[in-house]
Amino acid sequence: MFSIVTYTDGHFDGVDALWREAFPNDTAWNVAKTSIPEKLKVQPDLLLVAVESGSVVGSIMAGYDGHRGWISRIAVGKSSQRQGIGEALIQEAERRLAALGCIKVNLQVVASNAAVLGFYQSLGYGVEERISMSKRLP
């Protein structure tokens, strides 16, 4: 049985391995050694891991800007999928966001991972007509 807990430094290697498996073509600014230290500076209680038998089997990163909540970096190890871990991670992130006063949560799915849309829709998320834009700052 797995449990959902707040990330601690002892989880780093497990999250790093999980993200390498889940996001094999990730950009340098999204890898664990870059993302996790930055996340721990802001709302560290919104970085969660699913742990089973001492091993990290899932993770989720969430944030709240006072207006909207965001979920990102959700991953469940391939051998642990379809066991309710992703749903439990999202529900706990939503619970923590709601406790902060958040009333709407956004998430983005990269086009190459569109197969997961049904999973998110089963949890109440809907596709919104938006164009996502970004800019890397120096």
C-alpha positions in Angstrom: 0.0 0.0 0.0 1.3 3.5 -0.8 1.1 6.7 1.1 1.2 10.3 0.0 3.6 12.5 1.9 5.3 15.8 1.6 8.6 15.6 -0.2 11.8 15.5 1.9 15.5 15.5 0.8 15.5 11.8 1.3 13.1 11.4 -1.6 15.4 13.2 -4.1 17.0 10.1 -5.7 13.6 8.4 -6.1 12.0 11.5 -7.6 15.0 12.0 -9.9 14.7 8.4 -11.2 11.0 8.6 -11.5 11.2 11.8 -13.6 13.9 10.4 -15.8 11.5 7.5 -16.6 8.4 9.6 -17.0 9.9 12.5 -18.8 12.8 11.0 -20.9 13.2 14.0 -23.2 12.9 16.7 -20.6 14.4 20.1 -20.8 17.3 21.1 -18.6 15.1 23.5 -16.5 12.6 20.8 -15.7 15.0 18.1 -14.4 14.9 17.3 -10.7 18.3 18.8 -9.8 17.0 22.2 -11.1 13.3 22.1 -10.3 13.2 20.6 -6.8 15.5 23.2 -5.1 13.5 26.0 -6.7 10.2 24.5 -5.6 11.4 24.0 -2.1 11.9 27.8 -1.9 8.2 28.4 -2.5 5.3 26.3 -1.1 7.4 23.2 -0.3 4.4 21.5 1.1 2.9 21.4 -2.4 5.6 19.0 -3.6 4.3 15.5 -2.8 5.5 12.0 -3.3 3.7 8.6 -3.3 5.8 6.1 -1.3 5.4 2.4 -1.3 7.7 0.0 0.6 10.2 2.9 1.1 10.4 3.7 -2.6 9.1 6.7 -4.5 6.4 5.5 -7.0 4.8 8.8 -7.8 5.1 12.6 -7.5 3.3 15.8 -8.0 4.2 19.4 -7.9 1.5 22.1 -7.3 1.5 25.8 -6.7 -0.9 28.6 -5.9 -0.4 32.2 -6.9 -3.4 33.6 -4.9 -5.7 33.5 -8.0 -5.2 30.0 -9.6 -3.7 26.8 -8.6 -1.4 24.8 -10.9 -0.5 21.1 -11.0 2.6 20.1 -12.8 5.2 17.4 -12.8 2.8 14.6 -12.0 4.4 11.2 -12.6 3.7 7.6 -11.6 6.3 4.9 -12.3 5.2 2.6 -15.2 5.2 -0.4 -12.9 2.9 1.4 -10.4 0.3 2.8 -12.8 -3.4 1.9 -12.7 -3.3 1.5 -8.9 -4.9 4.8 -7.9 -1.6 6.5 -7.2 -2.1 9.3 -9.7 -5.6 10.0 -8.5 -4.5 10.0 -4.9 -1.7 12.5 -5.7 -4.1 14.8 -7.5 -6.7 14.6 -4.7 -4.1 15.5 -2.1 -2.7 18.3 -4.1 -6.3 19.6 -4.7 -7.0 19.3 -0.9 -3.9 21.3 -0.1 -4.7 24.0 -2.7 -8.3 24.3 -1.5 -7.0 24.8 2.1 -5.1 27.8 0.7 -8.2 29.3 -0.8 -7.8 28.1 -4.3 -11.0 27.7 -6.3 -9.7 26.7 -9.7 -6.8 24.4 -10.7 -5.1 24.4 -14.0 -2.8 21.8 -15.5 -1.2 21.4 -18.9 -0.6 18.3 -20.9 2.0 18.2 -23.6 0.6 17.2 -27.0 2.8 14.2 -27.2 1.1 12.9 -24.0 -2.5 13.4 -25.1 -3.3 9.8 -24.2 -3.6 10.9 -20.5 -6.5 13.3 -21.2 -9.1 10.6 -20.3 -7.4 10.1 -16.9 -7.7 13.8 -16.1 -11.2 14.0 -17.5 -12.2 11.1 -15.2 -11.1 13.3 -12.3 -13.2 16.3 -13.4 -10.8 18.2 -15.5 -11.9 19.6 -18.8 -10.1 20.9 -21.9 -10.3 24.7 -22.1 -9.8 26.6 -25.3 -6.5 28.2 -24.6 -3.2 28.9 -26.4 -0.3 28.2 -24.0 2.7 30.5 -24.5 6.0 30.7 -22.6 9.2 32.6 -22.6 12.5 31.6 -21.1 14.2 34.3 -19.1 17.9 34.7 -19.1 
